[in-house]
Amino acid sequence: MTKVDLSKPNVPNQAPKWLGEYGKRLYPKLATYLNKNDKILRADEYLLQQYCSAYDVYRIAFQDLQEHGIQQVIYKTSLSPVDGKVVSKDFQGYKKNPAYQMMSDSLSKLNAIGRELGLSPKARSEMLDLKAPAGKKKSAKESLKEFFG
């Protein structure tokens, strides 16, 4: 096993082999974007991998919801005690498609990891450490006058 210097800038542009189809497509795009930021280190690679993996789960769950819907029908099957054949299937109601929960969980992970990687406007501004000038605060009227001339 080779040693990797985690303090080096940039994450690799090539997706790991173990990522799923959607994650493999997303990985190089995000890596290229993230590598433009000088605050990204090689140590952030695992976050990028987790993000792409969560995206893969999200897309697969979304596909399942498209195919099978949000709800699934529940039936109670009655079997004959004599020969074990199905006697009846009684409708019991509906249950939530388990893919919905998977999609929701992966979306939460995407949001959390995305903030860590600076993939939201708020996170980007925090990464740049933007601070308002310490000078005199302008009133809204003065700001509008300055903006519109």
C-alpha positions in Angstrom: 0.0 0.0 0.0 1.4 3.4 -1.0 1.5 6.4 1.4 -0.6 9.3 0.4 0.2 12.8 1.5 -3.1 14.1 2.7 -1.9 17.7 3.1 -1.3 18.0 -0.7 -3.7 20.3 -2.5 -6.3 18.8 -4.8 -8.3 15.6 -5.0 -7.7 13.0 -7.7 -9.8 13.6 -10.9 -10.4 9.9 -11.5 -13.3 8.2 -9.6 -12.6 5.2 -7.5 -13.6 1.9 -9.1 -16.0 0.9 -6.3 -18.3 3.9 -6.9 -21.6 3.1 -8.7 -22.5 4.3 -12.2 -24.0 7.7 -11.2 -21.2 8.4 -8.7 -18.5 7.6 -11.2 -20.0 10.2 -13.6 -20.4 12.8 -11.0 -16.9 12.4 -9.4 -14.7 13.9 -12.1 -17.0 16.9 -12.6 -17.0 17.7 -8.9 -13.2 17.0 -8.5 -12.5 19.4 -11.3 -14.7 22.1 -9.7 -13.3 21.5 -6.2 -9.7 21.6 -7.3 -10.2 25.2 -8.4 -10.5 26.0 -4.7 -7.2 26.4 -2.9 -8.7 25.3 0.4 -9.4 21.8 -0.9 -6.8 19.2 0.2 -6.2 15.6 -0.7 -7.7 14.7 2.7 -11.1 15.9 1.4 -11.1 13.1 -1.1 -13.1 10.8 1.3 -15.8 13.5 1.5 -16.0 13.7 -2.2 -16.3 9.9 -2.4 -19.1 9.9 0.2 -20.9 12.6 -1.6 -20.8 10.7 -4.9 -21.8 7.5 -3.2 -24.8 9.2 -1.6 -25.7 10.7 -5.0 -25.6 7.2 -6.5 -28.0 5.9 -3.8 -30.2 8.9 -4.3 -30.5 8.3 -8.1 -31.2 4.6 -7.7 -33.9 5.3 -5.1 -35.4 8.0 -7.3 -35.5 5.5 -10.2 -37.3 2.9 -8.0 -39.8 5.5 -7.0 -40.4 6.4 -10.6 -41.0 2.7 -11.5 -43.0 1.6 -8.4 -44.5 4.8 -7.0 -44.3 6.3 -3.5 -46.7 3.8 -2.0 -46.9 0.0 -2.2 -50.0 -2.1 -1.9 -50.1 -4.5 1.1 -52.0 -7.8 0.7 -52.6 -10.5 3.3 -52.3 -13.9 1.7 -54.3 -16.8 3.1 -53.1 -20.3 2.4 -55.1 -23.6 2.5 -54.1 -25.7 5.5 -54.7 -28.8 3.3 -52.5 -28.3 0.3 -50.8 -24.9 1.0 -52.2 -23.2 -2.1 -53.2 -19.6 -2.0 -56.9 -19.3 -1.0 -57.2 -15.5 -1.1 -55.3 -12.3 -1.2 -57.0 -9.6 0.9 -56.1 -5.9 0.4 -54.8 -4.5 3.7 -53.8 -0.9 2.6 -50.7 0.9 1.6 -47.2 1.3 2.9 -44.5 3.8 2.0 -42.0 2.6 -0.6 -38.7 1.9 1.3 -36.9 3.7 -1.6 -38.5 6.9 -0.3 -36.6 6.7 3.0 -33.4 5.8 1.2 -33.8 8.8 -1.0 -34.5 11.0 1.9 -31.5 9.7 3.9 -29.1 10.1 0.9 -30.4 13.7 0.3 -29.7 14.6 3.9 -26.1 13.2 3.4 -25.7 15.1 0.2 -26.7 18.4 1.9 -24.4 17.8 4.9 -21.4 16.7 2.9 -22.1 19.4 0.3 -21.8 22.1 3.0 -18.5 20.6 4.1 -17.2 20.7 0.5 -18.4 24.3 -0.1 -21.1 23.3 -2.6 -23.7 25.8 -1.3 -23.6 29.6 -1.6 -23.4 30.0 2.2 -20.7 27.4 2.5 -18.7 29.1 -0.3 -18.9 32.5 1.4 -17.8 30.9 4.7 -14.9 29.2 2.9 -13.8 32.6 1.5 -14.3 34.0 5.0 -16.1 37.1 3.6 -16.4 39.8 6.3 -18.2 43.1 6.1 -15.9 46.1 6.3 -15.7 47.4 9.9 -16.4 51.0 8.8 -19.6 52.9 9.2 -22.8 51.1 8.3 -24.9 52.7 5.6 -28.6 53.0 5.8 -30.8 51.2 3.4 -31.7 54.6 1.8 -28.0 55.4 1.2 -27.3 51.9 -0.2 -30.2 52.2 -2.6 -29.1 55.7 -3.6 -25.5 54.4 -4.3 -26.8 51.4 -6.2 -29.2 53.3 -8.5 -26.9 56.4 -8.8 
